[in-house]
Amino acid sequence: HPQAQWTVTADRLASRSRNTPFAGRRLRGRVVHTILRGRMTVRDRALAHPRESDDDETPEPETAHA
């Protein structure tokens, strides 16, 4: 949502750290979904179902062989 506006407060942060230089600032734009390693980890600003976000194995990078 590029036009969404919101005010930064510690309780609205998804980080373990609650301090931010942006506290109290009004910002434009909002992350709605997050994709990590091809899997949806945040959907509609909420953590995705664990089966969708757990990534027990990191895939090996593909390499081209000559």
Buried (B, 14 or more C-beta within 10 A) or exposed (E): EEEEEEEBEEEEBEEEEEEEEEEEEEEEEEEEEBEEEEEBBBBEEEEBEEEEBEEEEEEEEEEEEE
